[in-house]
Amino acid sequence: MPVKTRAIAALAAATVCAALLTGCGNANAGTGAGADFTQYMEGQPGVARAFGGGSNDLPFIASVTGHVVLSDDVTEDQIEAVVDRAGEYYARHDSEFVDWLSVRVSVGLFEISVAKTRLVNDDLRVLFSAVRADSRYVGAAVGAQEAEFALADAPSAEALVTGLDTTVGFLTRYPVAAGSVVVSIAAEPDGFPEYQLTQHAGAGRPDAAIAALEALWATTVPLTARVNNERFSVTLGDEAAVPAALALVTPILAGSTVTEISVEGPN
């Protein structure tokens, strides 16, 4: 290839690379954004630690999450400042090429899913403070799309149903939480929530699923339960009890919005 032709080819390649870098961003945008978020949030009053994590899914395209853990003795003013700062960062940096999947701020077992809008975050903080002060809950994750509440009760169908009903009523005072409502109970303190009842946004109370859960619990206590408007999933401690349990709940769920029924024995 003549020298002039090689020079033109090299210049064209450099131009393409420059265009890609300018238009698409950093090839390590995910890890870079995570590190930048960590540095931006660390050292703020009330912050115990901050984490930013990202993956470089494709060249110049990234997915990122951020989590800020506050100290147990954090003040309301400090929570406000940290949530504002995290939300402002989220709004400025979420883009076509850097997708922020979530930004969270937590105190103990209570968490806010930060939004990009300050007015939404202000409303979420009010709800967050109210939930932390409510003895019915031992933990919560509040957000505009979904709010999950860990109940202080011992596991029972009655506790789940009462918890859902009272929580939905409680949230009528907080319109920001207009998404799905989840209540959960762990069999052990600070354990994984084995029992979960969900009312999907706009779907209304999952009456059929609740009726099936109550009927089942009256005959046997499940090891786990995940129940919502569309899905009824339980795990039993005895494999031999599965056929009878399935025969019990199937007619109760017939004709309802529940389209997936799963009754299984222990793994």
VEXDREN-2710 file (C-alpha; in Angstrom, 1 decimal):
% VEXDREN-2710
k/r/px/py/pz
1/MET/0.0/0.0/0.0
2/PRO/1.4/3.5/-0.9
3/VAL/2.5/5.6/2.0
4/LYS/-0.2/8.2/1.3
5/THR/-2.9/5.5/1.2
6/ARG/-1.7/4.1/4.5
7/ALA/-1.8/7.5/6.1
8/ILE/-5.3/8.1/4.9
9/ALA/-6.4/4.7/6.2
10/ALA/-4.8/5.4/9.6
11/LEU/-6.5/8.8/9.8
12/ALA/-9.9/7.3/9.0
13/ALA/-9.4/4.6/11.7
14/ALA/-8.4/7.3/14.3
15/THR/-11.5/9.4/13.3
16/VAL/-13.8/6.4/13.9
17/CYS/-12.2/5.6/17.2
18/ALA/-12.5/9.2/18.3
19/ALA/-16.2/9.3/17.2
20/LEU/-16.9/6.2/19.2
21/LEU/-15.2/7.5/22.3
22/THR/-17.0/10.8/22.0
23/GLY/-20.4/9.6/21.1
24/CYS/-20.5/6.4/23.2
25/GLY/-18.4/7.2/26.2
26/ASN/-15.8/5.4/28.2
27/ALA/-15.2/1.7/27.5
28/ASN/-15.0/1.2/31.2
29/ALA/-17.9/3.4/32.0
30/GLY/-19.5/1.0/34.5
31/THR/-16.6/0.5/36.8
32/GLY/-15.6/4.1/36.5
33/ALA/-19.1/5.4/37.4
34/GLY/-19.2/3.1/40.4
35/ALA/-15.9/4.3/41.7
36/ASP/-16.9/7.9/41.0
37/PHE/-20.2/7.5/43.0
38/THR/-18.3/6.0/45.9
39/GLN/-15.9/8.9/46.1
40/TYR/-18.7/11.4/45.7
41/MET/-20.8/10.0/48.6
42/GLU/-18.0/8.9/51.0
43/GLY/-17.1/11.3/53.8
44/GLN/-20.5/13.0/54.0
45/PRO/-21.9/13.6/57.5
46/GLY/-23.8/10.5/58.6
47/VAL/-22.4/8.2/55.9
48/ALA/-20.8/5.0/57.3
49/ARG/-19.8/3.7/53.9
50/ALA/-20.7/4.0/50.2
51/PHE/-20.5/1.4/47.4
52/GLY/-20.7/1.9/43.7
53/GLY/-20.6/-1.1/41.4
54/GLY/-20.8/-1.3/37.7
55/SER/-20.5/-3.7/34.8
56/ASN/-19.3/-2.9/31.3
57/ASP/-22.0/-4.8/29.5
58/LEU/-21.0/-3.9/25.9
59/PRO/-18.3/-1.5/24.5
60/PHE/-19.2/1.9/25.8
61/ILE/-22.5/0.8/27.5
62/ALA/-22.7/0.2/31.3
63/SER/-25.0/-0.8/34.1
64/VAL/-24.4/0.7/37.6
65/THR/-25.8/0.6/41.1
66/GLY/-25.1/2.7/44.1
67/HIS/-25.6/2.1/47.8
68/VAL/-25.0/4.5/50.7
69/VAL/-25.1/3.0/54.2
70/LEU/-25.7/5.5/57.0
71/SER/-24.7/5.3/60.6
72/ASP/-27.2/4.1/63.2
73/ASP/-27.1/7.5/64.9
74/VAL/-27.7/9.5/61.7
75/THR/-29.9/12.6/62.1
76/GLU/-32.9/13.5/60.0
77/ASP/-31.1/16.5/58.6
78/GLN/-28.2/14.2/57.5
79/ILE/-30.5/11.8/55.9
80/GLU/-32.1/14.6/53.9
81/ALA/-28.7/15.9/52.8
82/VAL/-27.4/12.4/51.7
83/VAL/-30.6/11.6/49.8
84/ASP/-30.5/14.9/48.1
85/ARG/-26.9/14.4/47.1
86/ALA/-27.5/10.9/45.9
87/GLY/-30.5/11.9/43.9
88/GLU/-28.7/14.8/42.3
89/TYR/-25.9/12.5/41.3
90/TYR/-28.3/10.0/39.9
91/ALA/-30.1/12.6/37.8
92/ARG/-26.9/14.1/36.4
93/HIS/-25.2/10.8/35.5
94/ASP/-28.0/8.4/34.3
95/SER/-27.7/8.4/30.5
96/GLU/-28.2/6.3/27.4
97/PHE/-24.8/4.8/27.9
98/VAL/-24.6/4.6/31.7
99/ASP/-27.8/3.0/33.0
100/TRP/-28.2/3.5/36.8
101/LEU/-30.2/0.4/37.8
102/SER/-30.7/1.6/41.4
103/VAL/-29.4/4.1/44.0
104/ARG/-30.2/3.2/47.6
105/VAL/-29.7/4.9/50.9
106/SER/-30.1/2.7/54.0
107/VAL/-30.1/2.9/57.8
108/GLY/-30.0/-0.6/59.4
109/LEU/-32.7/-2.7/57.7
110/PHE/-34.6/0.3/56.4
111/GLU/-33.9/1.6/52.9
112/ILE/-34.9/4.3/50.4
113/SER/-34.8/3.6/46.7
114/VAL/-33.7/7.1/45.5
115/ALA/-35.4/8.8/42.6
116/LYS/-34.0/11.3/40.2
117/THR/-36.6/13.9/41.2
118/ARG/-36.1/15.9/44.5
119/LEU/-39.8/16.2/45.1
120/VAL/-40.2/12.5/45.0
121/ASN/-37.3/11.9/47.3
122/ASP/-38.7/14.4/49.8
123/ASP/-41.9/12.5/49.9
124/LEU/-40.0/9.2/50.2
125/ARG/-38.0/10.5/53.1
126/VAL/-41.2/11.4/55.0
127/LEU/-42.5/7.9/54.5
128/PHE/-39.1/6.4/55.4
129/SER/-39.1/8.3/58.8
130/ALA/-42.6/7.2/59.5
131/VAL/-41.9/3.6/58.8
132/ARG/-38.7/3.6/60.9
133/ALA/-40.7/4.9/63.8
134/ASP/-43.5/2.3/63.5
135/SER/-43.1/-0.8/65.7
136/ARG/-45.0/-3.0/63.3
137/TYR/-42.0/-3.1/61.0
138/VAL/-38.5/-4.4/61.6
139/GLY/-37.3/-3.3/58.1
140/ALA/-38.5/-1.7/54.9
141/ALA/-37.4/-0.7/51.4
142/VAL/-39.5/2.2/50.2
143/GLY/-39.6/3.4/46.6
144/ALA/-42.0/5.0/44.2
145/GLN/-42.3/1.8/42.1
146/GLU/-42.5/-0.7/45.0
147/ALA/-42.4/-0.7/48.8
148/GLU/-41.6/-3.7/50.9
149/PHE/-42.2/-4.0/54.6
150/ALA/-40.8/-6.6/56.9
151/LEU/-43.3/-7.3/59.6
152/ALA/-42.4/-7.9/63.3
153/ASP/-45.0/-10.7/63.6
154/ALA/-44.4/-14.4/63.9
155/PRO/-45.2/-16.3/60.7
156/SER/-48.9/-17.0/60.0
157/ALA/-51.4/-16.4/57.2
158/GLU/-53.3/-14.1/59.5
159/ALA/-50.3/-12.0/60.2
160/LEU/-49.4/-11.6/56.5
161/VAL/-53.0/-10.7/55.5
162/THR/-53.5/-8.3/58.4
163/GLY/-50.0/-6.8/57.7
164/LEU/-50.9/-6.2/54.0
165/ASP/-54.3/-4.7/54.8
166/THR/-53.0/-2.3/57.5
167/THR/-49.9/-1.4/55.4
168/VAL/-52.0/-0.6/52.3
169/GLY/-54.2/1.6/54.6
170/PHE/-51.2/3.2/56.1
171/LEU/-49.8/4.1/52.7
172/THR/-52.9/6.0/51.7
173/ARG/-51.3/8.9/53.6
174/TYR/-48.2/8.7/51.4
175/PRO/-49.2/8.9/47.7
176/VAL/-45.6/8.7/46.6
177/ALA/-45.8/4.9/47.4
178/ALA/-48.3/4.2/44.6
179/GLY/-46.5/1.1/43.3
180/SER/-46.7/-2.5/44.5
181/VAL/-46.9/-3.2/48.2
182/VAL/-45.1/-6.2/49.7
183/VAL/-45.2/-7.5/53.3
184/SER/-42.9/-10.2/54.4
185/ILE/-42.1/-12.2/57.5
186/ALA/-38.8/-14.0/58.4
187/ALA/-38.9/-17.2/60.4
188/GLU/-35.8/-16.1/62.2
189/PRO/-34.8/-12.6/63.3
190/ASP/-32.8/-10.8/60.7
191/GLY/-33.3/-13.9/58.4
192/PHE/-34.4/-14.1/54.8
193/PRO/-38.1/-13.4/54.4
194/GLU/-39.6/-16.9/53.8
195/TYR/-43.2/-15.6/53.7
196/GLN/-44.2/-12.8/51.3
197/LEU/-47.6/-11.4/50.3
198/THR/-47.8/-8.8/47.5
199/GLN/-50.5/-6.5/46.1
200/HIS/-49.4/-5.4/42.7
201/ALA/-49.8/-1.8/41.7
202/GLY/-53.3/-1.1/40.3
203/ALA/-54.4/-4.7/40.7
204/GLY/-56.3/-4.5/44.0
205/ARG/-56.3/-6.9/46.9
206/PRO/-55.3/-10.5/45.9
207/ASP/-58.4/-12.0/47.5
208/ALA/-58.2/-15.4/45.8
209/ALA/-54.5/-15.9/46.6
210/ILE/-55.2/-14.9/50.2
211/ALA/-58.1/-17.3/50.5
212/ALA/-55.9/-20.1/49.2
213/LEU/-53.1/-19.2/51.5
214/GLU/-55.4/-19.2/54.5
215/ALA/-57.0/-22.5/53.6
216/LEU/-53.6/-24.1/53.1
217/TRP/-52.1/-22.7/56.3
218/ALA/-55.1/-24.1/58.3
219/THR/-53.9/-27.6/57.3
220/THR/-50.2/-27.3/57.2
221/VAL/-47.6/-24.6/57.8
222/PRO/-45.5/-24.0/54.7
223/LEU/-41.8/-23.6/54.8
224/THR/-42.0/-20.7/52.3
225/ALA/-44.8/-18.8/50.6
226/ARG/-44.6/-16.2/47.8
227/VAL/-48.1/-15.1/47.0
228/ASN/-49.4/-12.2/44.8
229/ASN/-52.1/-11.2/42.3
230/GLU/-50.6/-13.5/39.6
231/ARG/-48.6/-16.2/41.4
232/PHE/-49.2/-18.7/44.2
233/SER/-46.0/-20.4/45.2
234/VAL/-45.4/-22.4/48.4
235/THR/-42.9/-25.0/49.7
236/LEU/-44.1/-27.6/52.1
237/GLY/-42.0/-29.5/54.6
238/ASP/-43.5/-32.9/53.6
239/GLU/-43.4/-34.1/50.0
240/ALA/-46.3/-36.4/50.7
241/ALA/-48.5/-33.4/51.5
242/VAL/-48.1/-31.8/48.1
243/PRO/-50.9/-33.5/46.2
244/ALA/-53.5/-32.8/48.8
245/ALA/-52.3/-29.2/49.1
246/LEU/-52.5/-28.7/45.4
247/ALA/-56.0/-30.2/45.3
248/LEU/-57.0/-27.8/48.0
249/VAL/-55.8/-24.5/46.5
250/THR/-56.4/-25.1/42.8
251/PRO/-60.2/-24.7/42.9
252/ILE/-59.9/-21.7/45.2
253/LEU/-57.6/-20.0/42.6
254/ALA/-59.7/-21.1/39.6
255/GLY/-61.0/-18.1/37.6
256/SER/-58.8/-15.6/39.5
257/THR/-55.9/-13.5/38.2
258/VAL/-53.5/-16.1/39.5
259/THR/-52.0/-17.8/36.5
260/GLU/-49.0/-19.6/38.1
261/ILE/-49.5/-22.2/40.9
262/SER/-46.6/-23.9/42.4
263/VAL/-46.8/-26.3/45.4
264/GLU/-43.6/-28.2/46.1
265/GLY/-41.9/-30.3/48.7
266/PRO/-38.6/-29.5/50.4
267/ASN/-35.5/-29.3/48.1
END
